[in-house]
Amino acid sequence: MRNFRCRCGATVFFDNTRCLTCGHELGFLPEDLVLASLEAVEGGFSTPNGVYSKCANYVNEGVCNWMVPGGAEAGTLCQACELNHVIPDLSQPANRALWAEVEKAKRRLVYGLDRLKLPLRSKRRDPENGLAFDIKADVGTTRVLTGHDDGLITLNLAEADAPMREKMRVAMKERYRTLLGHFRHEVGHYYWDRLVRGTDALEPFRVRFGDERADYAQALVRHYARAAVEPDPAFITRYASSHPWEDFAETFAHYLHIDDTLETAREYGFPGAGPVESGATDDPGADFGTVLRQWGDLTVALNAMNRSMGLTDAYPFQLSPAVNEKLRFVHELVSGARSTSSASVEAPRTAAA
């Protein structure tokens, strides 16, 4: 994630709604991937990129800072909020704070997908191929299971509760568990359906990840039965070894981690991260071997910095040659999908969350 500039020249950040130096309101313009200063004018807000209106969830709920093109009707949702199909019960006070954290992570997800120019349409616009989110809280003994089903991603609101999430991470013997990681993993399943299923990429996928026709339910039973077994270095995580679908989703999520973190490192001038314009897929023909070398140098530095503070490693992974080849497959898949970039950002529509 890169930083942005207010019109006063001060540095402002992706989630900001106001410049702390000059007090200007701010809004993110997804069509241009910029955070812009806002000036109230008739019909909306003037920005350096034109006239925009605030997302309904910016105005009414205070959980968004994204904008929609000027002239939009009142109650219009931005590109990220339009993806919501179900939101939590906001009459429960605790739910609102957790939902705000969910939306923050989802906006970062959408920013990354738009930056990579991946096809991204909501189910409101494309019921067959679009993407939607059900963000639900447990009710009584009924537990919400996070998962993906034909473009509909369900997320348990409790994943936004950091203490609960850490407890789950330890119980599941996971090296890494974050809210953003959940989003990136589940959207990996969505892009498998969009970019691999029924395409020329299916056979190369099977060569690297295995045959996805293996019984999924049985695969998960076997996986949890061998929870005490040491991780296989051919997989980025223990869970990735459960089934080829999960291997792809974990690898896809990791690719998004790499791309976003390298962009951040370049923004701050980290040695070895490369120039700002050399993002993992900024150029479809980018040398992914160079990206992996930059990533290796950066993660060593990140871990060393954390250890200097007495913290656990920021990057608790080791990338084996087999994992690198899977990441290369995802890189080539994403690069090939850039030809559909014209559908990646659309004008929003008025709809309830």
Number of C-alpha atoms within 10 A of each C-alpha: 18 18 13 16 15 22 16 12 11 12 13 21 16 21 17 15 23 18 20 13 12 12 12 17 18 27 28 25 22 24 18 12 15 17 25 25 24 24 16 13 11 8 12 18 21 18 19 10 12 10 20 25 26 28 31 27 22 19 14 11 12 13 21 26 25 28 29 27 22 15 11 19 14 13 17 24 29 28 26 23 27 26 25 23 20 14 17 17 14 12 8 9 9 10 19 18 14 19 23 16 18 23 20 19 20 21 21 19 21 22 20 19 19 21 21 23 22 25 21 23 20 24 19 17 15 11 13 11 16 19 25 23 22 20 22 21 21 13 8 6 6 8 12 16 13 17 17 20 10 15 22 22 22 21 24 20 23 21 22 22 16 14 11 11 16 16 11 14 15 12 9 14 13 14 13 14 16 16 21 21 18 21 23 28 22 24 23 26 24 22 21 20 15 17 18 16 14 11 10 10 15 15 15 12 21 13 10 16 25 16 15 17 10 12 10 15 11 11 15 15 11 13 18 13 10 10 13 9 10 8 14 12 16 19 23 24 22 21 19 21 22 21 23 21 21 22 28 29 23 25 27 26 23 20 21 22 17 20 21 20 18 27 22 17 20 20 17 13 13 15 13 16 25 19 14 16 12 17 21 25 21 15 13 19 12 16 14 18 12 14 19 17 12 17 20 16 14 20 20 13 17 15 17 16 15 14 13 10 9 9 11 13 16 16 15 11 13 13 15 14 11 15 20 18 15 24 23 18 20 23 23 17 19 22 20 14 17 20 13 12 15 12 14 20 19 17 13 22 17 15 15 14 15
